Amino acid sequence: MDSSQHNSAAGSIGGNGIINPKSNDASPADLAANAAASIAGSPAEESKQNLNQVINSIDKTLGILHQLNLTVSSYNVSSQLPLLQRMNNLVLELDNMAKLGEKCNIQVPMEVLNLIDDGKNPDEFTRDVLNSCIAKNQITKGKTDAFKGLRGHLLEDLEQAFPEEVEAYREIRAASAAEAKRLAQAQSLLPNGDVKVMPDV
């Protein structure tokens, strides 16, 4: 076995001559444990685990790119083998990242990516969405207030024309509201018998 095969089997050689073991190699027991853990987990846990794997792969890729930068900046003939090994590690890690990314189902709005491409903070997108929601909420609140006013005027007119029917309607509404309140209180009971207290808005 020549030295290049020995180095690629053992790991990559750092710029200072230290051999870095390959982290892609895993024992069959580790692979079986990872497979069993991913099968046994719930979908939410599996999604979180997939996301963590992608994040770790990104961190590892950034580390490899940093090593490549150091190797290229101090390049000489003796650093050709480590350079090639790091290039191969980068290709393998990018391939691994792409495979892990296929398991993640994360939707990122194009506006966020465009903001990042423009060198802006993606929090601006969140701020704009919240401001838009607040504006739409105000419009909806105005409409509901207008309908409440219309309902009040209609009830006044109906009470003048049909007083008995309006009185029966108000009794039905009161009974329905009391039943809804009772159901809401029953659903807000905690296992220890306490009641969740909803703050008045």
C-alpha positions, -999 to 999 in steps of 0.1 A, spaced: 0 0 0 16 33 -10 14 64 11 -15 81 -7 -37 50 -2 -26 49 35 -34 86 40 -68 84 23 -77 53 44 -66 68 76 -79 103 71 -68 137 57 -34 152 66 -36 187 81 -14 215 70 8 209 101 12 172 94 -15 160 119 -38 133 105 -75 142 108 -96 110 109 -125 108 85 -158 115 102 -178 99 73 -168 64 84 -192 49 109 -193 14 123 -222 -9 114 -235 -7 150 -236 32 147 -254 30 114 -279 5 128 -285 26 159 -291 57 138 -315 39 115 -334 25 145 -336 59 161 -349 75 130 -376 48 125 -387 49 161 -390 87 164 -422 107 158 -425 127 125 -417 160 145 -386 145 161 -375 130 128 -379 164 111 -359 181 138 -333 154 136 -331 158 98 -327 196 102 -300 191 128 -281 168 104 -283 194 76 -270 221 100 -242 198 111 -234 191 74 -233 229 67 -210 235 96 -187 206 85 -187 221 49 -178 255 62 -149 239 82 -137 221 51 -139 254 31 -118 271 58 -92 243 56 -92 246 18 -86 284 21 -57 278 45 -42 251 22 -46 273 -10 -32 304 7 0 286 18 2 263 -13 34 245 -22 42 212 -39 40 192 -7 5 204 1 -9 190 -32 -21 157 -16 -39 174 13 -55 199 -11 -68 170 -33 -81 152 -2 -99 183 11 -114 189 -23 -127 153 -23 -140 157 12 -158 189 1 -174 171 -28 -185 142 -6 -199 166 21 -218 186 -5 -233 154 -19 -242 143 17 -257 177 24 -278 175 -8 -291 140 2 -299 152 38 -316 183 24 -340 161 4 -354 147 37 -361 182 51 -394 198 42 -388 234 50 -405 261 30 -386 294 27 -404 323 11 -386 336 -20 -388 371 -6 -365 360 23 -340 346 -2 -342 378 -23 -335 399 8 -305 378 16 -292 381 -20 -296 419 -17 -275 419 15 -304 428 37 -315 414 70 -342 386 66 -359 400 97 -372 428 75 -394 402 58 -409 392 92 -414 428 102 -432 435 68 -454 405 72 -463 415 108 -471 450 97 -493 437 69 -511 414 93 -517 443 117 -531 464 88 -554 436 76 -565 430 112 -575 467 116 -595 465 83 -612 433 95 -619 448 129 -635 478 112 -657 455 91 -668 435 122 -676 467 141 -697 480 111 -716 447 111 -722 449 148 -736 484 144 -758 472 115 -770 443 137 -779 467 165 -798 490 141 -817 461 126 -826 448 160 -840 482 170 -861 484 139 -873 448 142 -881 453 179 -905 482 169 -921 460 142 -920 426 159 -914 430 197 -925 394 207 -902 377 181 -873 399 190 -878 390 227 -878 353 219 -847 358 198 -829 375 226 -838 346 250 -825 320 226 -793 341 221 -788 344 259 -793 306 264 -769 298 235 -742 322 249 -745 307 284 -741 272 269 -711 283 249 -695 298 280 -701 266 300 -685 245 273 -655 268 271 -650 267 309 -653 228 308 -626 227 281 -603 250 300 -602 228 331 -567 215 339 -560 179 350 -555 190 386 -590 207 386 -577 243 382 -592 265 356 -571 283 329 -576 320 333 -579 338 300 -568 375 303 -594 400 292 -585 417 260 
